[in-house]
């Protein structure tokens, strides 16, 4: 029995599976370049850029390594919903 091809707009497409992340903010707070973070995680620096832009979702293993590196829970770094700006989330200010 052959599976039916999935429509491009069907649930589960790339946009629906996109992960939002705080990697650029976390790197900036720690003064890390993409290369330095990549070296610490054992990945290519371009992979860090792809993850930051939402072009690539990390594997579960890589998400845990990133979590361990920053010493933060995964849900503080990655989310299926856009993160609120820190100024709003922490200080109650909206732009």
C-alpha distances in whole Angstrom, upper triangle without the diagonal:
4,7,9,13,15,19,22,23,21,22,22,23,26,29,28,27,31,33,37,39,43,43,46,48,48,48,51,53,53,54,51,50,46,47,49,46,43,46,46,42,41,39,40,42,40,37,40,40,37,36,40,38,35,33,32,31,32,30,31,33,35,36,37,40,41,41,43,45,46,47,45,42,39,39,42,41,37,36,34,36,39,42,45,48,50,53,52,50,53,56,55,56,54,54
4,6,9,12,15,18,20,18,20,19,20,23,26,25,25,28,31,34,37,40,40,43,45,45,46,49,50,50,51,48,47,43,44,46,43,41,43,44,40,39,37,37,40,37,34,37,37,34,34,37,35,32,30,29,28,30,28,29,32,33,34,36,38,39,40,42,43,44,45,43,41,37,37,40,39,35,34,31,34,37,40,43,46,48,51,49,48,51,54,53,53,51,51
4,6,9,12,15,17,14,16,16,17,19,22,21,21,24,27,31,33,37,37,40,42,42,43,46,47,47,48,46,44,40,42,44,41,38,41,41,38,37,35,35,37,35,32,34,35,31,31,34,32,29,27,26,25,27,26,27,29,31,31,33,35,36,37,39,41,41,42,40,37,34,34,37,35,32,31,28,30,33,36,39,42,44,47,46,44,47,50,49,50,47,48
4,6,9,12,14,12,14,15,15,18,21,20,20,23,27,30,33,37,37,39,41,42,43,45,47,47,48,46,44,40,42,44,41,39,42,42,38,38,36,36,37,35,32,34,34,30,30,33,31,28,26,26,25,27,26,28,31,32,32,34,36,36,37,40,41,42,43,41,38,34,34,37,35,32,30,27,29,32,35,38,41,43,46,45,43,47,49,48,48,46,46
4,6,9,12,10,13,13,12,15,18,18,18,21,24,27,30,34,35,36,39,39,40,42,44,45,46,43,41,37,39,41,38,36,39,40,36,36,33,33,34,31,29,32,31,27,27,30,28,25,23,23,23,25,25,26,29,30,30,32,34,34,36,38,39,40,41,39,37,33,33,35,33,30,28,25,27,30,33,36,39,41,44,43,41,45,47,46,46,44,44
4,6,8,6,9,9,9,12,14,14,15,18,21,24,27,31,32,33,36,36,37,39,41,42,43,40,39,35,37,39,36,34,37,38,34,34,32,32,33,30,27,29,29,25,25,27,25,22,21,20,20,23,23,24,27,28,27,30,32,32,33,36,37,37,38,36,34,30,29,32,30,27,25,22,24,26,30,32,35,38,40,39,38,41,44,42,42,40,40
4,5,5,9,10,9,12,13,13,15,17,21,24,27,31,32,33,35,36,37,39,41,42,43,40,39,35,37,40,37,35,38,39,36,36,33,32,33,30,28,30,29,25,25,27,25,22,20,21,21,24,24,26,29,29,29,32,34,33,34,37,38,38,39,37,35,31,30,32,31,27,25,22,23,25,29,31,34,37,39,38,37,40,43,41,41,38,38
4,6,9,9,7,9,10,11,13,15,19,21,24,28,29,30,32,34,34,36,38,39,40,37,36,32,34,37,34,32,36,36,33,33,30,30,30,27,25,27,25,22,22,24,21,18,17,18,19,22,23,25,28,27,27,30,32,31,32,35,36,36,37,35,33,29,28,30,28,25,23,20,21,23,26,29,31,34,36,35,35,38,40,39,38,36,35
4,7,8,6,9,9,10,12,14,18,20,24,27,28,29,31,33,34,36,37,39,39,37,36,33,35,37,35,33,37,37,34,35,32,31,31,28,26,27,26,23,23,24,21,18,18,19,19,22,23,25,28,28,27,30,32,31,32,35,36,35,37,34,32,28,27,29,27,24,21,18,19,21,24,27,29,32,34,33,32,36,38,36,36,33,33
4,6,6,10,10,9,11,14,18,20,24,28,29,30,32,33,35,36,38,39,40,38,37,34,36,38,35,34,37,37,34,35,32,32,32,29,27,28,27,24,23,25,23,19,19,19,19,22,22,24,27,27,26,29,31,30,31,34,35,35,36,33,31,27,26,29,27,23,21,17,19,21,25,27,30,33,35,33,33,36,38,37,37,34,34
4,6,9,9,7,9,12,15,18,21,25,27,28,30,31,32,34,36,37,38,36,35,32,35,36,33,32,35,35,32,33,30,31,31,28,26,27,26,23,22,23,22,18,18,18,17,20,20,21,25,25,23,26,29,28,28,31,33,32,33,30,27,24,23,25,24,20,18,14,16,19,22,25,28,30,33,31,30,33,36,34,34,32,33
4,7,8,6,6,10,13,16,19,23,24,26,28,28,30,32,33,34,36,33,32,29,31,33,30,28,32,32,28,29,27,27,28,25,22,23,23,20,18,21,19,15,15,15,14,16,17,18,21,21,20,23,25,24,25,28,29,29,30,28,25,21,20,23,22,18,16,12,15,17,21,24,27,29,32,30,29,32,35,34,34,32,32
4,6,5,6,9,12,15,19,22,23,25,27,28,29,31,33,34,35,32,31,28,30,32,29,27,31,31,28,29,26,26,26,23,21,22,21,18,17,19,17,14,13,13,13,16,17,19,22,22,21,24,26,25,26,29,30,29,31,28,26,23,22,24,22,18,17,13,15,17,21,24,26,29,32,30,29,33,35,34,34,31,31
4,5,5,6,10,13,16,19,20,21,24,25,25,27,29,30,31,29,27,24,26,28,25,24,28,28,25,25,22,22,22,20,17,18,17,14,13,15,13,10,9,10,10,13,15,17,20,19,18,21,23,22,23,26,27,27,28,26,24,20,20,22,19,16,15,12,14,15,19,22,24,26,29,28,27,30,33,32,32,30,29
4,5,5,9,11,14,18,19,20,22,24,25,26,28,30,30,28,27,24,27,29,26,25,29,29,26,27,24,24,23,21,18,19,18,15,14,15,13,9,10,11,11,15,17,18,22,20,19,22,24,22,23,27,27,26,28,25,24,20,19,21,18,15,13,10,11,12,16,19,21,24,26,25,25,28,30,29,29,26,26
4,6,9,11,15,18,20,22,23,24,26,28,29,30,32,30,29,26,29,30,27,26,30,30,27,28,25,26,25,23,20,21,20,17,15,17,15,12,13,13,12,15,17,18,21,20,18,22,24,22,23,26,27,26,28,25,22,19,17,20,18,14,12,8,10,12,16,19,21,24,26,25,24,27,30,28,29,26,27
4,6,10,13,17,18,20,22,22,24,26,27,28,29,27,27,24,26,27,24,23,27,26,23,25,22,23,23,20,18,18,18,15,13,15,14,10,11,10,8,12,13,14,17,17,15,18,20,19,20,23,24,23,25,22,20,16,15,18,16,12,10,7,10,12,15,19,21,23,26,25,24,27,30,29,29,27,28
4,7,10,13,15,16,18,19,20,22,24,25,26,24,23,21,23,25,21,21,24,24,21,23,20,20,20,18,15,15,15,12,10,11,10,6,8,8,7,10,13,14,17,16,14,17,19,17,18,22,22,21,23,20,19,15,14,16,14,10,9,6,9,10,13,16,18,20,24,23,22,24,27,27,27,25,25
4,6,10,11,14,15,16,17,20,21,22,23,21,21,18,21,22,19,19,22,22,19,21,19,19,19,17,14,13,14,11,9,9,10,6,9,8,6,9,11,12,15,13,11,14,16,14,15,18,19,18,19,17,15,11,11,12,10,6,6,5,7,8,10,14,16,18,21,20,19,22,24,24,25,23,23
4,7,9,11,12,13,15,17,18,20,21,19,19,17,20,21,18,18,22,21,19,22,19,20,18,17,15,13,13,12,9,8,8,6,10,10,9,11,14,15,17,15,12,15,17,14,14,18,18,16,18,15,14,12,10,11,8,6,5,6,7,6,7,11,12,14,17,17,16,18,21,21,21,20,20
4,6,8,9,10,11,13,14,16,17,16,16,14,18,18,15,16,19,18,16,19,17,18,16,16,14,11,11,11,8,7,9,8,11,11,10,11,14,14,16,13,11,13,14,11,11,15,15,13,15,12,12,10,9,8,5,4,6,9,9,8,8,11,12,13,16,16,15,17,20,20,21,20,20
4,6,5,6,9,10,11,13,14,13,14,13,17,16,13,15,18,17,16,19,18,18,16,16,15,12,12,13,10,8,10,11,14,14,13,13,16,16,18,15,12,14,15,11,11,14,13,11,13,11,12,10,10,8,5,7,9,12,12,10,8,10,10,10,14,15,13,15,17,19,19,18,19
4,5,5,6,8,10,11,12,10,11,10,13,13,10,12,15,14,13,16,15,15,13,13,12,8,9,11,8,6,9,11,13,13,12,12,15,16,16,13,11,13,13,9,10,13,11,10,13,12,13,11,12,10,7,9,12,14,15,13,12,14,13,13,17,18,17,18,20,22,22,21,21
4,6,5,6,9,10,10,9,9,9,13,13,11,13,16,15,15,18,16,16,13,13,13,9,9,11,10,6,9,11,14,15,15,15,18,19,20,16,15,17,16,12,14,16,14,12,16,15,16,15,15,13,10,12,14,17,17,14,13,14,13,13,16,18,17,18,20,22,21,20,20
4,5,5,6,9,10,10,11,12,15,15,13,15,18,17,17,20,19,19,16,17,16,13,13,15,13,10,12,14,17,18,17,17,20,21,21,18,16,18,17,13,14,16,14,11,14,13,15,15,15,12,10,12,14,17,17,14,12,13,11,10,13,15,14,14,16,18,18,18,18
4,5,5,6,9,8,11,11,14,13,10,13,16,14,14,18,17,18,15,17,16,12,13,16,13,11,14,15,18,18,17,16,19,19,19,16,14,15,14,11,11,13,11,8,11,10,13,13,13,10,8,12,15,18,18,16,13,15,13,12,15,17,16,15,18,20,20,21,21
4,5,5,6,5,7,8,11,9,8,11,13,12,13,16,15,15,13,14,14,10,11,14,13,10,14,16,18,18,18,16,19,20,19,16,15,16,15,11,13,14,11,9,13,13,16,15,17,14,11,14,17,20,20,18,16,18,16,15,18,20,19,19,21,23,23,23,23
4,5,5,6,8,10,13,12,11,14,16,15,17,19,19,18,15,17,17,13,13,17,15,12,15,18,20,20,20,20,23,23,23,20,19,20,18,15,16,17,14,12,15,15,18,18,19,16,14,16,19,22,22,19,17,17,15,14,16,19,18,18,19,22,21,22,21
4,6,8,11,13,15,13,12,16,18,16,17,21,20,21,18,20,20,16,17,19,18,15,18,20,22,22,22,21,24,24,24,20,19,20,18,15,15,16,13,11,13,13,17,17,18,14,13,17,19,23,22,20,17,17,15,13,15,18,17,16,17,20,20,21,21
4,5,9,11,13,11,10,14,15,13,15,18,18,19,16,19,19,15,17,20,18,16,19,21,23,23,22,21,23,23,22,19,18,19,17,14,14,15,11,9,12,13,17,18,19,16,14,18,21,24,24,22,19,20,18,16,18,21,20,19,21,24,24,25,25
4,7,10,12,9,10,14,14,14,16,18,18,18,15,18,18,15,16,19,18,16,19,21,23,23,23,22,25,25,24,21,20,21,19,16,17,17,14,12,16,17,20,20,22,19,17,20,23,26,26,23,21,22,20,18,20,23,22,21,23,26,25,26,25
4,7,8,6,6,10,11,10,12,15,15,15,12,14,15,12,13,16,15,14,17,19,20,20,20,19,22,22,21,18,18,19,16,13,15,16,12,11,15,16,19,19,21,18,16,18,22,25,25,23,21,23,21,19,22,24,24,23,25,28,27,28,27
4,5,5,6,9,10,11,13,14,13,12,9,11,13,10,10,14,14,12,15,18,19,18,20,18,21,23,21,18,18,20,17,14,17,18,14,14,18,19,21,20,22,20,17,19,22,25,25,23,22,24,22,21,23,26,25,25,27,30,29,29,28
4,6,5,6,9,10,11,12,10,9,5,8,9,6,7,11,11,10,12,15,15,15,16,15,18,20,19,15,16,18,15,13,16,17,14,14,18,18,20,19,21,19,16,17,20,23,24,22,21,23,22,21,24,26,26,26,28,30,29,29,28
4,5,5,6,9,10,10,9,8,5,8,10,8,10,13,13,13,15,18,18,17,18,17,19,21,19,16,17,19,16,14,17,18,14,15,19,20,22,21,23,22,19,20,23,26,27,25,24,27,25,25,28,30,29,29,32,34,33,33,32
4,5,5,6,9,10,10,10,8,12,12,10,12,15,15,14,17,19,20,19,20,17,20,21,19,16,17,18,14,13,16,15,12,13,16,18,21,20,23,21,18,20,23,26,27,26,24,27,25,24,27,29,28,28,30,33,32,32,32
4,5,5,6,9,9,9,8,11,10,8,10,13,12,12,15,17,18,16,16,14,16,17,16,12,13,14,11,9,12,12,9,10,14,15,17,16,19,17,14,16,20,23,24,22,21,24,23,22,25,27,26,25,28,30,30,30,30
4,5,5,6,5,6,5,8,8,6,10,12,11,12,15,16,16,14,15,13,15,16,14,11,13,14,11,10,13,14,11,13,16,17,19,17,20,19,16,17,21,23,25,24,23,26,25,25,28,30,28,28,31,33,33,33,32
4,5,5,6,7,8,11,11,10,13,15,15,16,19,20,20,18,18,16,17,18,16,13,15,16,12,12,15,14,11,14,17,19,21,20,23,22,19,20,24,26,28,27,26,29,28,27,30,32,31,31,34,36,36,36,35
4,6,8,10,10,14,13,11,15,17,15,16,19,20,21,19,18,15,16,17,14,12,13,13,9,9,12,11,8,11,13,16,18,17,20,19,17,19,22,25,27,26,25,28,27,26,29,31,29,29,32,34,34,35,35
4,6,9,10,12,11,10,13,14,13,14,18,18,18,16,15,12,13,13,11,8,10,10,7,7,10,10,8,11,13,15,16,15,18,18,15,16,20,22,25,24,23,26,26,25,29,30,28,29,32,34,34,34,34
4,7,9,12,10,11,14,15,14,16,19,19,19,16,16,13,13,15,12,10,13,13,10,11,14,13,11,15,17,19,20,18,22,21,18,19,23,25,27,27,26,30,29,29,32,34,32,32,35,37,38,37,37
4,6,8,7,8,11,12,12,14,16,16,16,13,14,11,12,14,12,9,12,14,11,11,15,15,13,16,18,19,20,18,21,21,18,18,21,23,25,25,25,28,28,28,31,33,31,32,35,36,36,36,36
4,5,5,7,9,10,11,13,15,16,15,13,14,12,14,17,15,12,15,17,14,14,17,18,16,18,21,22,23,21,23,23,19,19,23,24,26,25,25,28,28,28,31,33,32,33,35,37,37,36,35
4,5,5,7,9,10,11,13,15,14,13,15,13,16,18,17,13,15,18,15,13,17,18,15,17,20,21,22,20,22,22,18,19,22,23,25,23,23,26,25,26,29,30,29,30,33,34,34,33,32
4,5,5,6,9,10,11,12,11,10,13,13,15,18,18,14,16,19,17,15,19,20,18,19,22,23,23,21,23,22,18,18,21,22,24,22,23,26,25,26,29,30,30,31,33,34,34,32,31
4,5,5,6,9,10,10,9,8,10,9,12,15,14,11,12,15,14,12,16,18,16,17,20,20,21,18,20,20,16,15,18,19,21,20,21,24,24,25,28,29,28,29,32,33,33,32,31
4,5,5,6,9,10,10,9,10,9,12,15,14,11,11,14,13,10,14,16,13,14,17,17,18,16,18,17,13,13,16,18,20,18,18,21,21,21,25,26,25,26,29,30,30,29,28
4,5,5,6,9,8,9,11,11,15,18,18,14,14,18,16,14,17,19,17,17,20,20,21,18,19,19,15,15,17,18,19,18,18,21,20,21,24,25,25,26,28,30,29,27,26
4,6,5,6,5,5,8,9,13,16,17,13,14,17,16,14,17,20,18,18,22,21,21,18,19,19,15,14,16,16,18,17,18,21,21,22,25,26,25,27,30,30,30,28,27
4,5,5,6,5,6,7,11,13,14,11,10,14,14,11,14,17,15,15,18,17,17,14,15,15,11,10,12,13,15,14,15,18,19,20,23,24,23,24,27,28,28,26,26
4,5,8,8,9,10,14,16,17,13,12,16,15,12,14,17,16,15,18,17,17,15,15,14,11,10,12,14,14,13,13,16,16,17,20,21,20,22,24,25,25,23,23
4,5,8,10,12,16,18,19,16,15,19,19,16,18,21,19,19,22,20,20,17,17,17,14,12,13,14,14,12,14,16,16,18,21,22,21,23,26,26,25,23,22
4,5,7,10,13,15,17,15,13,17,18,15,17,20,20,19,21,19,19,16,16,16,13,10,11,11,12,11,13,16,17,19,22,22,21,24,26,26,26,24,23
4,7,10,13,16,18,15,15,19,19,17,19,22,21,21,24,22,22,18,19,19,16,14,14,14,15,15,17,20,21,23,26,26,25,28,30,30,29,27,27
4,6,9,12,14,12,12,16,16,14,17,19,19,19,22,20,20,16,17,18,15,12,14,13,16,16,17,21,22,23,27,27,26,28,31,31,31,29,29
4,7,9,11,9,9,13,14,12,14,17,17,18,20,18,17,13,14,15,12,10,11,11,14,14,16,20,21,22,26,26,24,26,30,30,30,29,29
4,6,8,6,6,9,10,9,12,14,14,15,17,16,15,11,13,15,12,10,12,13,16,17,18,21,22,23,27,27,25,27,30,31,31,30,30
4,5,5,6,9,10,11,12,14,15,17,18,17,15,12,14,16,14,12,14,15,18,19,20,24,25,26,30,30,27,29,33,33,34,33,34
4,5,5,6,9,10,10,12,14,16,16,15,13,10,12,15,13,11,13,14,18,19,20,23,25,25,29,29,26,28,31,32,33,33,34
4,5,5,6,9,10,11,12,14,15,15,14,11,14,16,14,13,16,18,21,22,22,26,27,27,31,31,28,29,33,34,35,35,36
4,5,5,6,8,10,10,12,14,14,13,11,14,15,12,12,15,17,20,20,20,24,25,24,28,29,26,27,31,32,33,33,33
4,5,5,6,9,10,11,12,11,10,7,10,11,9,8,11,14,16,17,17,20,21,21,25,25,23,24,28,29,30,29,30
4,5,5,6,8,10,10,10,9,7,11,12,10,11,14,16,19,20,19,22,23,23,26,27,24,25,28,30,31,31,32
4,5,5,6,9,9,10,11,9,13,14,12,13,16,19,21,22,21,24,24,23,27,28,25,26,29,31,32,32,33
4,5,5,6,8,9,9,8,11,11,8,10,14,17,19,19,17,20,21,20,24,25,22,23,26,28,29,29,29
4,5,5,6,5,6,5,9,9,7,9,13,16,18,18,17,19,20,19,22,23,20,21,24,26,27,28,29
4,6,5,7,8,9,12,12,11,13,17,20,22,22,20,23,23,21,25,26,23,23,27,28,30,31,32
4,6,8,10,11,14,13,11,14,18,21,23,22,20,23,22,21,24,26,23,23,26,28,29,30,31
4,5,9,10,12,10,9,12,16,19,20,20,17,19,19,17,20,22,20,19,22,25,26,27,28
4,7,9,12,10,10,13,17,20,21,21,19,21,21,18,22,23,20,19,23,25,27,28,29
4,6,8,6,7,10,13,17,18,18,15,17,18,16,19,20,17,17,20,22,24,25,26
4,5,5,7,9,11,15,16,17,15,17,18,17,20,20,17,17,21,22,24,25,27
4,5,5,6,8,12,14,15,13,16,18,17,21,21,18,19,22,23,25,25,27
4,5,5,6,9,11,12,10,13,15,15,18,18,15,16,20,20,22,22,24
4,6,8,11,12,12,9,12,13,12,15,15,12,13,17,18,20,20,22
4,7,11,12,11,9,12,13,13,16,17,14,15,19,20,21,21,22
4,7,9,9,9,12,14,14,18,18,15,17,21,21,22,22,23
4,5,7,7,11,13,14,18,17,15,17,20,20,21,20,21
4,7,9,12,15,17,20,19,17,20,23,22,23,21,22
4,6,9,12,15,17,15,14,17,20,19,19,18,19
4,7,9,12,14,13,12,16,18,17,17,15,16
4,6,8,11,10,9,12,14,14,14,13,14
4,6,8,7,6,9,11,10,11,9,11
4,5,5,6,8,10,10,9,8,9
4,5,5,6,7,9,9,10,11
4,6,6,5,7,6,7,8
4,6,5,4,4,5,8
4,6,6,8,9,12
4,6,8,10,13
4,5,9,12
4,7,10
4,7
4
